[in-house]
Amino acid sequence: MSLESVRAFLAEKAPDIAIIELEASSATVALAAEGHGVTHGQIAKTLSLRVGDRNLVVVTRGDARIDNKKARAAFGGKARMLSPEEVLAVTGHPVGGVSPFGLATALPVYCDVSLKAFDEVVPAAGSTNSALRINPIRMAELIGAEWVDVCQG
């Protein structure tokens, strides 16, 4: 269902973008970077977080880590990662395939400014072996994301 929700999203809003399906898993940053022939930083990982009583997703570069102080300031409270079961329920995507496209529920979406270092990033496309290539500025526009600075230096 989740790969299909990404396909449907792209068909409606960005029909020029193709989903790339690999034979092997791309469920980790290292596997995705190897499979797509890019650096770890170019993998756009989508993290599912809870801040207080609200859920949100933030897309960061693959080699970045969330800075707790920056995240608290940007999101107005302490952020914690959702469990794999919560991720699937909230996003409709499995861990390792979470995409900012085709989310199951309307969530606030944020993109970390670190993504702007690249002309092209590779976010997952709803399954553990699918992704797509996109300019990070265009990605943020398509998903209605707000730019934030929440990663460590």
Secondary structure, 3 states (H helix, E strand, C coil): CHHHHHHHHHHHHCCCCCCEECCCCCCCHHHHHHHHCCCHHHEEEEEEEEECCEEEEEEEECCCCECHHHHHHHHCCCEEECCHHHHHHHHCCCCCCCCCCCCCCCCCEEEEHHHHHCCCEEEECCCCCEECCECHHHHHHHHCCEEECCECC
